[in-house]
């Protein structure tokens, strides 16, 4: 089980238009702020879909594990992603 001390997270944002954005970071709060406030640091996808809110985060062992988990989540259907969000809220 990865620990929060590993420093790497995969995260999901809910955009203002209801879409979901998945990424990796070492600081989810900073990254969410960048998506919401910065035209230079936020992703192109989220720039036109502000505001975004952090709805999921998962600690990973290292950057490689975070990127692999990001790819797994991105490959899920929207309904599977929503189930992932629901299951994380009910724990």
Order of alpha helices (4+ residues) and beta strands (2+ residues): beta-beta-alpha-alpha-beta-alpha-alpha
